[in-house]
Amino acid sequence: MTVTREKHPFYSFCNKTLEEIRSQGRYRQFTPLARNASQYPIYQLSKEGLQPSPEEIVVWSANDYLGMGIEPAVIEAATQALKQYGAGAGGTRNIAGTNPLHGQLEAELASLHHKEAGLLFVSGYVSNQASLMTILNSMPGWISFSDRQNHASMIAGLKGAKKANCVVFEHNDLNDLEAKLAAASPEAPKLIAFESVYSMDGDISDIKAICALARKYGALTYLDEVHAVGLYGQHGGGVSEREGVADEVDIIEGTLAKGFGAHGGYVTASREIIDYLRSAASGFIFTTSLPPAIVAAALQSVRMVKKDHWRREKLFERVETFREKLEQAGVPYMKTESHIVPIMIGDAERCKEISRRLLSEFGLYATPINYPTVPRGSERLRLTPNPFHTDEMMDDMVKALKTLFSDVKIQSNSEKVIENV
Ligand SMILES: Cc1ncc(COP(=O)(O)O)c(C=O)c1O
């Protein structure tokens, strides 16, 4: 006998919501691009891709900022570990998933950030979400102070901590932060959560000043250095290393997936904080650990990035050269104090259209960044030059942008260089 069943209302909810997202020009479509490890930043567009695009695409939006993911010694380390230990980790860290490499990488990361200990997570997202939620669900009465532009993974941890109150302060606004700290109960345990490099606007926080406020009001500091690790400081310890303030921050969080070109996330802090998170964070305890091959790749990468300052110099030389070329050609871009080069468009449809035409007509890929990642009206292309972008590739991108910006159907709202510093 066939049983007929009313369709659950969630099905029609999904269809209706997707329709709304499409009508607002926010529907996300994947571009099937396969990186070519011997030709980074050239990728192959898959056959089902957006024809008639050229098959070889120069990618301008990857977060493998230093190209460590294609570094032969990193690939070799992963290959060796894969052969030696197999594909997966085989369990959580407490069950059968702690390989000697996990401990070595944690020690390397702890020393990178001048901390006593480190703890690996399966991604940067999980490290933020799990660590913040665990801390804020620990003692009673926690109040967290969160920068308005904090990443979704931090917000997930801050808001997911049901026992804590979350106060949002205006982006990089020390006066607002201080006013909010001063208004809070002096007895309440407090935590300030912020980033060093904000990935969409490419601006940088004043870590020293935030730590000073934290000391004044007795708050713990939690710093996300995801877009800075590997890139800033003499050893790639991030902006906190560059500014000489790593010791002043209680907890430094980072990723192995961007500047280090591998995968995974981590936190570093004092021995007792790390041991507490290791013992209490659900997002650490109840998931299979990072595969040894990935850990081996990350370990090799961190060690190389620590000693090879020339990689950072090369990156920033490329970023500066690209900015000069944009400037000379009169292409509007946001002048940031970091390695990130946002090209402001200010409209979701236009942003998508420029990105689509870059790909289909010029063989260039730059991700359109739309709401909710950035506020409506500030849609942009987010470009991240890396050490492997040649002058010729830069000239091609600048020429293509110039052509598309002068096209009447795709006119940018921003007409001049926007100062963001
Ligand atoms: C500021 C910030 N923190 C954390 C993450 C998450 O890192 P991961 O990609 O390693 O999960 C991201 C990801 O883009 C990020 O931008």
The ligand as a Gaussian input file, in Angstrom:
#p B3LYP/6-31G(d) Opt

LIG

0 1
 C       38.258000      36.282000       9.790000
 C       38.070000      34.836000       9.524000
 N       38.132000      33.975000      10.564000
 C       37.964000      32.654000      10.386000
 C       37.743000      32.116000       9.125000
 C       37.575000      30.644000       8.970000
 O       38.791000      30.069000       8.590000
 P       38.802000      28.695000       7.769000
 O       38.608000      29.049000       6.334000
 O       40.107000      28.077000       8.070000
 O       37.652000      27.889000       8.296000
 C       37.680000      32.960000       8.020000
 C       37.458000      32.387000       6.673000
 O       37.490000      32.970000       5.672000
 C       37.842000      34.360000       8.223000
 O       37.777000      35.205000       7.195000

